[in-house]
Amino acid sequence: MDIIEILFTASFWAAAIRIATPLILATMGELICERAGVLNLGIEGIMVVGAFAGWMAVYSGTGLWVGVAVAFAVGMVFGLLHSTLTVPFGLSQHVVGLGVTLLATSATYYAYRLALPEVTSPPKIAAFQPYEVPLLSEIPFVGEALFAQTPFTYFAFLLVAAVAIVLYRTPLGLAVRAVGENPSAVAAQGLSVTAIRMGAVIVGSGFMAMGGAFLTMSAFDSFFFEMVNGRGWICIALVVFGSWRPGKALLGAVLFAAFDALQIRVQQTEIGAEIPYQIFLMMPYILSILALVVMSRRAEVPAALMVPFNKGER
């Protein structure tokens, strides 16, 4: 099977959607933060702690959706820490974000060893199973690719629609976008820039943690170190690729996932037997960088992104 044939198989696009799901969830979280003017570089660590928290909750006997809620809550805790340090105290968002990543990953490793001190291989849980949507899953090609996924994947696509509606169709979304563009104007209307920004970071961090939870509760059925594997940093790039718009960010996540799914399949072809596999591992990142360069030149960055706000100052 050559590359063209691969691109026109439903199984390929089903895999691409599956790979894209954690990216979609975490990218929506990062997009909310940045729309409010805060760059959250803690995303990588928050995804790791979310992956562990959700998996550990289910392993301890809770239901799958309860595990998702636990991951969301843990992500919000780290979002509270990040937002407290960066918004009211005005500390460097770069430094705080990297610190949160280091803290979250280290705390996760410590908690894992504390909870399972003598385990040599990660225990397994009963993860989300694919659910075929009645009627829609029977549509040729599209049904197999889109409507035979796990419920977590359906939730991710619904989240994109919800974020878009809230940001562009509600007063709350207008306030979030306004504090990322002109916080002084928001303060002049009697609204709290600090509360809006902190709320956006806290909620956004919860969605990042859910992106990590997908890996342990849907893509896999156990937790292992390094499973996030840089996906958080990819999500930051996807926000830029999407010009800070949910729909375009979704497209970017699926595009990157398609590159990733393609490199796995190309390695199994005759071409893959002749070329070092490292080339294929690089391919999704190289193509994504090229796409990012093209798209970012036309992107409109939120005017107050990474700009601390102090009431009374101009």
Secondary structure as UniProt FT lines:
FT   HELIX           3..7
FT   HELIX           10..35
FT   TURN            36..37
FT   TURN            41..42
FT   HELIX           43..59
FT   TURN            60..61
FT   HELIX           64..86
FT   TURN            87..88
FT   HELIX           93..115
FT   TURN            117..118
FT   TURN            134..135
FT   HELIX           136..138
FT   TURN            140..141
FT   HELIX           142..146
FT   HELIX           151..169
FT   HELIX           171..181
FT   HELIX           183..188
FT   TURN            189..190
FT   HELIX           193..214
FT   HELIX           215..219
FT   TURN            225..226
FT   TURN            229..230
FT   HELIX           231..241
FT   TURN            242..244
FT   HELIX           246..266
FT   TURN            267..268
FT   HELIX           270..274
FT   HELIX           277..296
FT   TURN            297..298
FT   TURN            303..306
FT   TURN            311..312
//
